[in-house]
Amino acid sequence: MEQKNAIRPYQAAVEQIEWYIRTNKLQPHTRLPGEREMSEMWKINRSTLRAAIRRLVAERRLYSEKGSGTYVAPPRLERNLQDMKSTSEFIRGTGYFLWTEVIDSRVLKCDRYLAQKLEIPAGSQVFCLRRLRLKNNIPLMIENCYLDYKRCPGIEAHNFAEESLYRVLKGYGVCPAQGQERVSITYATEEEAGHLKVEAGQFLFYLSGTMKDADQKPVEFFRIVARPDQIRFTSTLRHMKSDSERSI
């Protein structure tokens, strides 16, 4: 006897909500009807509807505000892990505006870990730059970068709230040409949560890696924490003559 896979009620509710958003061309931050109204419109059980809403919130397609309602979430930025663009270059052309706040900018002595990443002796001077990046005034990510100070003396005098780091480095004859990057998950510290306007302990994307010049000499070691509700990362996989994409 042939078995048919029945669509679960909450999956049908998810599709109904998505159809409603598409059909009515609801824009980001538009409030959806109340639960009672949606239940009556589509003859869906309230608990089933809540399960569907929770799923769409978890997938960052909706967001809820306590005491206010459920809203259409804005689309997340999508960044290809394989491109070499700086954050400023990446944001340019997306339709969003990028603001930068410098959290910290100073020269310090590096420990063994940074020395290994930058391939310099432990105790050498490194320039540390921490910046908060905001997309349309919404906190997006915190970037932490470390540079061999010997290659860019005096760089701390620049105003990196307004200047591009890579453009400044180019003035020193230092040009990133390739690099390695790893993506994982971390949890917001109290300080990070304050800057990013999220709850302490909330999960964040964590990126770390090293950029090198054409001679394979490290230019920059970086650590980035980013809000998953504001950005996602993609990578293009190539096999023979076909391409496929994965995203997180």
C-alpha positions, -999 to 999 in steps of 0.1 A, spaced: 0 0 0 15 34 -10 22 57 18 18 95 14 38 119 34 13 143 50 22 179 54 23 188 91 -2 214 102 25 239 113 43 235 80 11 244 62 8 274 85 43 284 77 35 283 40 3 303 46 22 331 64 48 332 36 21 333 10 3 361 28 36 382 30 43 376 -8 7 382 -20 4 415 0 39 426 -8 46 433 28 77 454 34 102 448 62 90 459 96 53 456 85 32 442 114 13 410 107 -24 406 118 -29 394 153 -29 356 161 -66 355 165 -73 372 132 -48 349 113 -63 319 130 -98 329 118 -87 339 84 -71 305 76 -90 283 100 -57 273 118 -54 263 154 -38 290 176 -11 267 189 -2 255 154 0 291 143 23 300 172 46 271 162 48 284 127 56 319 139 83 306 162 99 287 133 99 318 110 113 339 139 141 313 144 148 315 106 150 353 108 121 358 85 99 373 112 106 390 145 84 396 175 82 425 199 66 417 233 33 434 237 34 448 201 31 419 177 49 400 149 67 418 121 83 410 87 120 408 92 143 429 70 165 408 46 199 400 59 231 410 42 247 382 23 284 380 20 305 356 0 334 342 21 355 340 -10 356 376 -19 385 399 -9 365 430 -3 368 451 28 336 457 48 333 492 33 336 478 -3 312 450 5 285 474 18 289 498 -11 262 491 -37 240 471 -14 217 500 -7 227 502 29 247 528 47 277 519 68 287 538 99 319 530 119 326 537 156 362 531 168 361 512 201 399 510 206 429 521 186 464 516 201 499 501 198 508 473 221 532 444 225 520 411 210 518 378 229 529 345 214 496 338 198 495 371 178 532 367 171 526 333 155 497 346 134 516 376 122 549 357 119 568 382 141 588 378 173 568 378 205 569 411 222 570 430 189 547 461 185 514 455 169 486 480 160 453 469 174 421 484 159 386 475 172 356 489 153 319 487 156 302 485 122 266 497 119 243 491 90 217 518 86 224 527 123 218 490 134 248 473 150 262 447 125 296 435 137 326 442 158 359 439 139 392 434 157 423 436 136 460 434 144 489 446 122 527 444 124 534 480 135 569 479 119 552 478 84 529 508 91 545 531 117 523 561 127 491 544 115 475 551 149 472 588 139 446 580 113 409 584 120 394 549 112 359 561 119 362 578 85 391 562 67 394 528 51 420 506 68 430 489 35 433 523 17 456 535 45 477 504 43 480 509 6 498 542 13 524 522 32 528 499 2 511 471 21 483 454 0 464 423 11 463 398 -18 449 365 -3 439 350 30 423 323 50 391 327 70 372 304 94 336 308 104 321 294 137 297 304 164 304 322 197 283 338 224 281 375 232 301 387 262 286 415 283 308 440 264 300 427 230 263 426 238 264 462 249 279 473 216 258 451 194 225 457 213 218 421 219 214 399 250 245 387 267 250 350 258 232 353 225 250 334 197 270 353 171 289 344 140 326 343 148 351 348 119 389 348 123 417 346 98 449 361 83 453 383 52 487 380 34 504 401 7 516 388 -27 548 376 -10 528 354 15 538 377 43 509 383 69 494 417 66 465 414 91 451 390 117 415 396 124 386 385 146 350 394 139 318 388 157 286 395 138 248 395 145 232 365 127 199 384 123 217 410 102 241 391 80 246 356 66 277 341 48 278 321 16 304 301 -2 303 289 -38 313 253 -43 327 243 -77 327 208 -90 334 201 -127 311 224 -147 285 231 -121 283 256 -93 263 253 -61 260 277 -31 258 271 6 249 297 32 248 300 69 
